[in-house]
Amino acid sequence: MIRFMCKNYLKVEIEIKRKVMYKKAKDLGFTHPHVVHCSQELDVLLNKYSSQLF
């Protein structure tokens, strides 16, 4: 049950981070350091999520 809740929490966090990143990219451009940092944070969340699949 806890694992299921963690996965759902990560899904929400991933979607929020993705939306924030898209907004920043639209406003600042894809190569802006804030966008790159946000993308790296999204990568960490995605890696955590994918490691919980197994």
Helices and strands as residue ranges (DSSP letters): H 2-28, H 33-51
